[in-house]
């Protein structure tokens, strides 16, 4: 047991002294595309902060499906893609502050 602890401490010291700095990072798998269908009842262009704190344009769209309304926030000015009162099928990939729009199909 004591030998195992010493081994781990030595390895940790070698790793920390070997490069002169510590870097902690991770890689996440890109999310799969999501598809939703509904009637456009509201579209609003605004701003949000990205992962670096920089303001970016976003479009918030509210879709009504049966009796449930859901809002989605897409990156960029996508206002022209979503005519009010039109039925749409939207495919997108979720992101940090907004989702990347892949396709909008008017039904």
Secondary structure, 3 states (H helix, E strand, C coil): CHHHHHHHHHHHHHHHHHHCCCCCCCCCCCCCCEEEEEEEEEEEEEEEECCCCCEEEEEEEEEEECCEEEEEEEECCCHHHCCCCCEEEEEEECCCCCEEEEEEEEC
